[in-house]
């Protein structure tokens, strides 16, 4: 079996975890898997210790079976969720102590023809300032000691992944909420879906023209899978043969009209689609503290608490940059 370096390190990492499960703690020192004394990292183990750990597992009966158990994966019921919000709005890291304050651009104005000995009219360049307050997002998950010892996959690591996924879901819900509000109160009229409802090519073209008419570049289309299915139903009347063949073979269309197609099951209304401009022209996501996952040994409850938290804000400064498509 030929393994690259990354695969070898992953195998060693799983074996290290298996040793800790069999012998207790890092290298057999009892159950002490705390935030300060977590699982051993591959890069921190010298070659002699690696050899000792391999011998510990592979010698004796059922050694290979124990290693196989350490590499088990959970029986998943859903695909892992991947966040979209940070692809729609520009992320702006905020230094400690700074305020998330932004100054808007000077409004556009045109020059005028001036007669001889004339004076051009004066334009007041009033600059507006906006602030997007930050707040704390957090999630707390609990993993029992028993699960760490009994389950056939690294439940501790999987719980940390789940906490990170829950934070991405929370971020996306915030982004979709402000997109929804901006599309309702903004100046752009809503574009109506075709009868069905159906996201037809002509509907997309109408929304594209509306956003481009605001002197903005249409960039991304955010929708629920039920509306994405409408695009997959396009025939040779809407798609060229190469794109049609690709969609038939892969079940995926990534770009249409130059728009990046983004699909999320967390869109509040499955029948509503948002067409947005480029992330820097629509808003900001000020991040005061990036996601951090902390681990606490809750001995009285015989469990570990895995806490994910971040300090973040969401804001749209240009409601011209979002068009709502609805039934």
C-alpha positions, 0 to 999 in steps of 0.5 A, a space after each residue: 500500500 503506497 501512502 503519501 506523507 499526509 496519509 502516513 501522518 493521518 494513520 499515525 494520528 489515528 493510531 495515537 488516538 487508539 493507543 490513548 484509548 487502549 492505555 488511557 491518556 497520552 501514552 497511558 497516563 490515565 483519563 486526562 484529556 483536558 484542554 491543557 493535555 489534549 491528544 498527542 500531535 504527530 509532529 510532537 512525537 519522536 520516531 522512537 516513540 512512534 515505533 513503540 506505539 506501533 509495536 504496542 498496537 500491532 503485537 498481540 491478537 486483534 492488533 490490526 482490528 483495533 487500528 481499523 476501528 480507530 479509522 472508522 467513520 460515523 454513519 452520516 445521515 446528511 452531508 456536512 454543511 458548508 457556509 456561504 455567508 462569507 462568500 457573499 459579503 466581504 469579511 473585514 478583520 477588526 483589530 482589538 479595541 477598534 470600532 467597526 466604522 465605515 465611511 461611504 464613498 462620495 456620491 457620483 456626479 457629472 461634469 458640466 460645460 462651462 461658458 467662457 468666463 463662467 464658474 462651474 456649479 459647486 457640489 457638496 461632497 457629504 460623506 456618510 458614516 455607518 457602523 456595524 455593531 459586533 456581537 457574540 456567537 457561541 455554541 456549547 456541545 458536551 461529549 461524555 467520557 463513555 462516548 470517547 471510550 466506546 464509540 468506534 470513531 473519533 467522537 471527540 474530534 467529530 464533536 469539534 467539527 460539529 461545533 464549527 459547522 453549527 457556527 457556519 449555519 448561524 453565520 449564514 442565517 444572519 447573512 440571509 436575514 439581512 439580505 432578505 431585509 435589504 431586498 424588501 426595503 431597498 430600491 430594487 423592485 422584486 422580480 417575479 418567478 415564472 408560473 410554477 413557480 419556476 426560475 426561468 432564463 428570462 427571469 434571471 435576465 430581468 434580475 440581471 438587467 435590474 442590478 446592472 442598471 444600478 451600475 453594479 456587477 451581478 456576481 452571485 445567485 443564492 437559492 434553495 435546492 428547489 430553485 436550483 432544480 429549476 436550472 437543472 431542468 433547462 433544455 437546449 433552448 436555454 443552454 448550449 450543448 456543452 453545458 447541457 451535457 455537463 449538467 446531465 453528467 454531473 448534475 451541477 451547473 456552477 456558473 450561469 450568465 457569469 453568475 456564481 450559483 450558490 445553493 443552501 438549505 438554510 435560505 429562509 424561504 425556498 421560493 425566494 432567490 437573491 441576486 447580489 453584486 460583488 462582496 465588496 460592493 454590498 456590505 461588510 462582515 466585521 470580525 473582531 474575534 475569529 472562531 475559537 473552539 475551547 475544550 473544558 474537562 467537566 469532571 463532575 459531569 463525566 464529560 468534556 464541554 466543547 465551546 465554539 465562540 466568535 465576535 462578529 457583525 453583519 451589515 449591508 451598506 448598499 441595498 442597490 446591490 441585492 435583487 429579490 426574486 420571488 413568486 
